[in-house]
Amino acid sequence: MKKLLLILLIIFIPVMAYAWNPLMVSSGSVSVPDHCTSGCTPADADSFCIDMESGVAECSFVDTDGGTSVITWNAAPVGTFCCADKGSYVLDLDVKDTEITYVEKNLGTFKTTYAAQVYFLVDSETLADTELYTVFRTYAADGVTITFYFAVKDVSGTLYLRAFLDQTTDIDVTSTKTIALDTWYRLRVYYVDEDAFVVNFSDCNGANNELVVNAGVDDVGTSNSVQYITFGSHAAATGDIKFQIDNAKGDDDTAISTGCTE
């Protein structure tokens, strides 16, 4: 009888350990997380949500780098991030003088309502005076017409945030919204075609120090959809700029109001 019990224990104990130990999984059941939808939490982004933690281009982003410029999806983050845990990787764009460098995603269908959240940091820059460089841009369904975008502008050595709508309308925040090097900022935008353009911009000190760029624009008079999103610029700039992107997400029906996505 004792021998029979011993035999049964030898057979079933490994099976029970395998069944209850969460660290033991068969190689056939392991799956790579889909960072386009579930890589960030909370899961309130049905267009894309990317935290760069896989260390490679995801969510169908396509790289375009010119000459000696470098795009790195597994770069080490610099500066002090807004979240307690910023993870191991960020997207880093090291753009050289007059070179066109960006990453782009085609959403597949045009969106007349779109919300996005992006964390960005400017590591270094030698942009010419009054030069603009795009950090985040959206295009209409034709892939050419700009819907809205955000850029940094060098004015006598100081960087400022600029917001643009419909390629021509400048939401002028040059005089007040400065960008410090090695500092993470959260940029949130909510766009409704021909109705609203709402932007919120804050540093890592929290919601109490949030800077409202524009509380909203009704009947903005544009008829552009959003189908392409880009980090970096389709246009060459005079001078170098090195910046990082992390915890970016987009939604095509609901404004994103949450903070850190990790």
SULLINRA-V635801 format. One record per residue. N is the residue number from 0. RES is the residue in one small letter. PSI is psi in radians with two decimals (none if undefined). OMEGA is omega in degrees with one decimal (NA if undefined). Layout:
# SULLINRA-V635801
((N;RES;PSI;OMEGA) (N;RES;PSI;OMEGA))
This chain:
# SULLINRA-V635801
((0;m;-0.78;179.3) (1;k;-0.68;179.1) (2;k;-0.66;179.6) (3;l;-0.76;177.2) (4;l;-0.69;179.3) (5;l;-0.72;178.9) (6;i;-0.76;-179.8) (7;l;-0.68;178.5) (8;l;-0.73;179.7) (9;i;-0.64;-178.2) (10;i;-0.77;-167.7) (11;f;-0.41;-178.7) (12;i;-0.78;176.8) (13;p;-0.64;179.0) (14;v;-0.75;179.2) (15;m;-0.69;179.2) (16;a;-0.71;179.7) (17;y;-0.67;-175.7) (18;a;-0.56;-172.3) (19;w;-0.25;-179.9) (20;n;1.97;-177.0) (21;p;-0.27;-179.8) (22;l;-0.17;-178.3) (23;m;1.87;178.1) (24;v;2.60;178.7) (25;s;2.63;-177.9) (26;s;-0.46;-179.1) (27;g;-0.31;-177.0) (28;s;-0.07;-178.3) (29;v;2.29;177.8) (30;s;2.58;177.8) (31;v;2.26;-179.8) (32;p;2.51;178.3) (33;d;1.65;-176.2) (34;h;-0.24;178.9) (35;c;-0.40;-179.1) (36;t;-0.56;-173.3) (37;s;0.16;-178.6) (38;g;-0.40;178.2) (39;c;2.64;174.0) (40;t;2.63;-3.5) (41;p;2.72;-173.9) (42;a;1.23;-179.2) (43;d;0.35;-178.1) (44;a;1.86;-176.0) (45;d;0.03;176.7) (46;s;-0.95;172.4) (47;f;2.74;176.9) (48;c;1.96;-171.9) (49;i;2.21;-178.9) (50;d;0.09;174.9) (51;m;0.06;-172.6) (52;e;-0.20;174.6) (53;s;-0.28;177.3) (54;g;0.15;179.1) (55;v;2.87;177.0) (56;a;2.31;-177.8) (57;e;3.12;175.9) (58;c;0.52;177.3) (59;s;0.45;171.7) (60;f;2.43;-180.0) (61;v;2.30;-177.8) (62;d;2.47;169.5) (63;t;1.95;179.2) (64;d;2.40;-176.6) (65;g;2.34;172.6) (66;g;-2.02;-174.4) (67;t;0.02;176.4) (68;s;2.66;-174.3) (69;v;2.29;172.5) (70;i;2.18;-177.4) (71;t;2.05;-179.2) (72;w;-0.22;-179.6) (73;n;0.70;179.2) (74;a;2.65;175.6) (75;a;2.34;180.0) (76;p;2.57;174.9) (77;v;2.97;179.2) (78;g;-3.10;179.0) (79;t;2.05;-174.7) (80;f;2.83;-177.3) (81;c;-0.50;-178.1) (82;c;2.76;176.8) (83;a;-0.63;179.8) (84;d;1.89;-179.4) (85;k;-0.01;179.6) (86;g;-3.00;-175.0) (87;s;-0.40;-171.6) (88;y;2.65;170.1) (89;v;2.88;171.6) (90;l;2.20;-178.0) (91;d;2.21;176.2) (92;l;1.97;179.5) (93;d;1.66;-169.6) (94;v;2.21;-178.4) (95;k;2.84;-175.9) (96;d;2.18;174.9) (97;t;0.23;179.7) (98;e;2.40;179.8) (99;i;2.07;-175.3) (100;t;2.23;-179.8) (101;y;2.89;168.8) (102;v;2.50;-171.8) (103;e;2.54;176.8) (104;k;2.33;173.0) (105;n;2.07;-178.0) (106;l;-0.18;176.2) (107;g;-0.74;177.3) (108;t;2.71;-178.2) (109;f;2.60;-178.2) (110;k;2.17;176.6) (111;t;-0.25;172.0) (112;t;2.28;-179.7) (113;y;2.41;176.8) (114;a;2.53;-179.5) (115;a;2.70;174.4) (116;q;2.31;-177.8) (117;v;2.34;169.3) (118;y;2.31;-179.6) (119;f;2.72;179.1) (120;l;2.35;172.9) (121;v;2.03;-177.0) (122;d;-0.80;179.7) (123;s;2.78;177.4) (124;e;2.56;173.3) (125;t;0.67;-179.2) (126;l;2.57;176.9) (127;a;2.74;-179.8) (128;d;2.33;-177.5) (129;t;0.17;179.8) (130;e;2.44;175.4) (131;l;2.50;170.6) (132;y;2.26;-176.6) (133;t;2.27;175.0) (134;v;-0.75;-176.4) (135;f;2.25;-175.5) (136;r;2.57;173.3) (137;t;2.57;179.3) (138;y;2.73;176.6) (139;a;3.14;-174.1) (140;a;-0.41;-179.8) (141;d;-0.12;178.4) (142;g;0.07;-177.0) (143;v;-0.89;-175.5) (144;t;2.22;180.0) (145;i;2.31;176.1) (146;t;-1.03;171.7) (147;f;2.73;176.2) (148;y;2.87;-177.9) (149;f;2.34;-176.6) (150;a;2.83;170.2) (151;v;2.50;-178.0) (152;k;2.28;176.9) (153;d;2.15;175.8) (154;v;1.82;-179.6) (155;s;0.69;176.1) (156;g;-0.07;177.7) (157;t;2.38;179.8) (158;l;2.46;176.9) (159;y;2.63;175.2) (160;l;2.38;174.1) (161;r;2.45;177.7) (162;a;2.35;-178.0) (163;f;2.51;179.6) (164;l;2.33;175.1) (165;d;0.62;171.8) (166;q;-0.39;-175.0) (167;t;-0.53;-175.5) (168;t;2.03;-178.5) (169;d;1.94;172.4) (170;i;1.69;-164.6) (171;d;1.88;177.3) (172;v;0.34;-173.8) (173;t;-0.62;-170.4) (174;s;-0.30;-171.6) (175;t;-0.55;-171.6) (176;k;1.54;-178.9) (177;t;2.68;179.1) (178;i;2.06;177.0) (179;a;2.52;176.7) (180;l;2.67;178.4) (181;d;0.58;-179.9) (182;t;2.25;178.9) (183;w;2.45;176.6) (184;y;2.60;174.3) (185;r;2.21;178.7) (186;l;2.14;177.7) (187;r;2.45;-179.1) (188;v;2.51;175.2) (189;y;2.13;-173.8) (190;y;2.29;173.1) (191;v;2.15;-175.9) (192;d;2.16;178.3) (193;e;0.45;-179.5) (194;d;-0.87;-172.1) (195;a;2.58;173.8) (196;f;1.76;-173.4) (197;v;2.24;-176.4) (198;v;2.37;172.4) (199;n;2.40;-174.2) (200;f;2.20;-177.0) (201;s;2.72;173.6) (202;d;-2.93;-174.1) (203;c;0.17;179.8) (204;n;-0.15;174.9) (205;g;3.07;-174.4) (206;a;-0.51;-177.7) (207;n;-0.38;179.9) (208;n;0.34;-179.5) (209;e;2.40;-179.3) (210;l;2.07;-179.2) (211;v;1.94;179.7) (212;v;-0.80;-180.0) (213;n;2.12;-176.9) (214;a;-0.23;178.2) (215;g;2.58;178.0) (216;v;1.97;178.5) (217;d;2.54;178.7) (218;d;1.01;-174.7) (219;v;-0.18;171.1) (220;g;0.26;177.8) (221;t;2.76;177.1) (222;s;1.03;-178.4) (223;n;2.44;173.8) (224;s;3.05;174.9) (225;v;2.15;174.8) (226;q;-0.47;-179.8) (227;y;2.37;173.8) (228;i;2.51;-173.3) (229;t;2.38;166.4) (230;f;2.12;-172.1) (231;g;-3.09;-170.3) (232;s;2.46;172.9) (233;h;-0.15;-178.4) (234;a;2.50;179.4) (235;a;2.55;177.8) (236;a;2.70;176.5) (237;t;2.03;-177.2) (238;g;2.96;-179.3) (239;d;2.71;170.8) (240;i;2.42;178.3) (241;k;2.10;-178.2) (242;f;2.85;-176.6) (243;q;2.60;178.2) (244;i;2.44;176.0) (245;d;2.77;173.9) (246;n;1.10;179.8) (247;a;2.49;178.8) (248;k;2.72;-179.6) (249;g;2.64;-178.7) (250;d;2.43;-175.5) (251;d;0.31;175.6) (252;d;-0.30;-173.4) (253;t;2.37;177.0) (254;a;2.43;179.4) (255;i;2.02;-176.4) (256;s;-0.11;-176.9) (257;t;2.83;179.8) (258;g;-2.11;-175.6) (259;c;2.46;-175.4) (260;t;-0.06;179.2) (261;e;none;NA))
